[in-house]
Amino acid sequence: MIIAVDFDGTIVHHKYPEIGSEIPFAVESLIALQKEGHQIILWTYRTEENLYEAVDYCEKRGLEFYAVNSNYPEEEFDDTISRKIYADLYIDDRNFGGLPEWEHIFRSISTQNYISYKESKTKKMFSRLLDKIFGD
């Protein structure tokens, strides 16, 4: 799937234009979904320096996006093209009902079974959370 994900309030807590603290398991979940073959697009209001800071924040944590505020990496933004991003799924804190917990998002999207995911090189904390969720 192509998954468009917001930054402020979705990957990190709102503190725009600064970068807030990371929302637990957001980055780990997105990396795991990428490993399953999903394309992750950063879809954010941020532009210019604020956008570069958000992308850099994610890259330092191992999350590299398929595209940023565009449908594909080579797309160049201009005023004649809609900023609407095409995706199969949008993850945003402004969804109707708000942002679910990341562990719920991951379980809803993931095609991996629990055992193979648990054996991957993920943070121990997230693995413990999955133990709790699946009752291992």
GICOR-V774478 format. One record per residue. N is the residue number from 1. PHI is phi in whole degrees, 0 to 359 (999 if undefined). Layout:
BEGIN
n->N phi->PHI
n->N phi->PHI
END
This chain:
BEGIN
n->1 phi->999
n->2 phi->263
n->3 phi->241
n->4 phi->265
n->5 phi->233
n->6 phi->283
n->7 phi->256
n->8 phi->290
n->9 phi->87
n->10 phi->237
n->11 phi->266
n->12 phi->234
n->13 phi->292
n->14 phi->301
n->15 phi->202
n->16 phi->308
n->17 phi->274
n->18 phi->284
n->19 phi->258
n->20 phi->284
n->21 phi->289
n->22 phi->293
n->23 phi->284
n->24 phi->309
n->25 phi->72
n->26 phi->295
n->27 phi->296
n->28 phi->300
n->29 phi->296
n->30 phi->293
n->31 phi->297
n->32 phi->298
n->33 phi->293
n->34 phi->298
n->35 phi->297
n->36 phi->279
n->37 phi->107
n->38 phi->285
n->39 phi->267
n->40 phi->255
n->41 phi->249
n->42 phi->281
n->43 phi->232
n->44 phi->220
n->45 phi->288
n->46 phi->300
n->47 phi->222
n->48 phi->46
n->49 phi->300
n->50 phi->298
n->51 phi->291
n->52 phi->300
n->53 phi->295
n->54 phi->294
n->55 phi->297
n->56 phi->298
n->57 phi->304
n->58 phi->291
n->59 phi->299
n->60 phi->296
n->61 phi->259
n->62 phi->92
n->63 phi->256
n->64 phi->247
n->65 phi->272
n->66 phi->297
n->67 phi->208
n->68 phi->233
n->69 phi->51
n->70 phi->207
n->71 phi->282
n->72 phi->207
n->73 phi->302
n->74 phi->277
n->75 phi->294
n->76 phi->255
n->77 phi->285
n->78 phi->214
n->79 phi->293
n->80 phi->271
n->81 phi->253
n->82 phi->298
n->83 phi->279
n->84 phi->295
n->85 phi->265
n->86 phi->277
n->87 phi->207
n->88 phi->280
n->89 phi->210
n->90 phi->242
n->91 phi->245
n->92 phi->208
n->93 phi->292
n->94 phi->268
n->95 phi->301
n->96 phi->299
n->97 phi->93
n->98 phi->82
n->99 phi->269
n->100 phi->293
n->101 phi->299
n->102 phi->298
n->103 phi->296
n->104 phi->291
n->105 phi->301
n->106 phi->301
n->107 phi->299
n->108 phi->287
n->109 phi->259
n->110 phi->302
n->111 phi->258
n->112 phi->281
n->113 phi->275
n->114 phi->302
n->115 phi->296
n->116 phi->293
n->117 phi->291
n->118 phi->298
n->119 phi->281
n->120 phi->285
n->121 phi->272
n->122 phi->254
n->123 phi->301
n->124 phi->304
n->125 phi->298
n->126 phi->291
n->127 phi->298
n->128 phi->296
n->129 phi->297
n->130 phi->297
n->131 phi->303
n->132 phi->295
n->133 phi->296
n->134 phi->266
n->135 phi->66
n->136 phi->285
END
